């Protein structure tokens, strides 16, 4: 399905939960560096999202962290108990299958489409506890960035059956 349809579905879901969002439209971006100039006027935390697989257990993980955080895959693998060296970037086919998005579009909001709840979310604790007015993610397309309040993000995740694993990335 087209990303615009998926985005509309996501927006309907958020509306049903009575979650207010703030959206910035911009040209398609594939990296945080490309995205940041379009988000100079937003107040809140912009995220980066990594779609990973545990090569031993074949589990899938999505990591959503503040864009300026270093995510060390070996440290994270140890914290998650999957064994050092076992976290790798998952391929785009797995991302399309599970989250319905391609390269550059993965985000915690795409977990709406992980219907069998096989993707586990690791969330940067700072996104919830850092005092941010809004936290920003791509809404199924990399030509927009959507902000929502931290407590609404948590409610969205719980409604989709994705209780996040909170980690600190400082």
Buried (B, 14 or more C-beta within 10 A) or exposed (E): EEBEEBBEBBBEBBEEEEBEBBEBEBEBBEEBEBBEEBBEEBEBBBBBBBBBBBBEEEBBBBBBBBBEBEBEBEBBBBEBEBBEEBBEEBEBEBBEBBBBBBEBBBBBBBBBBBEEEEBBBBBBBBBBEEEBEBBBBBBBBBBBBBBBBBEBBBBBBEBBEBEBBBBEBE
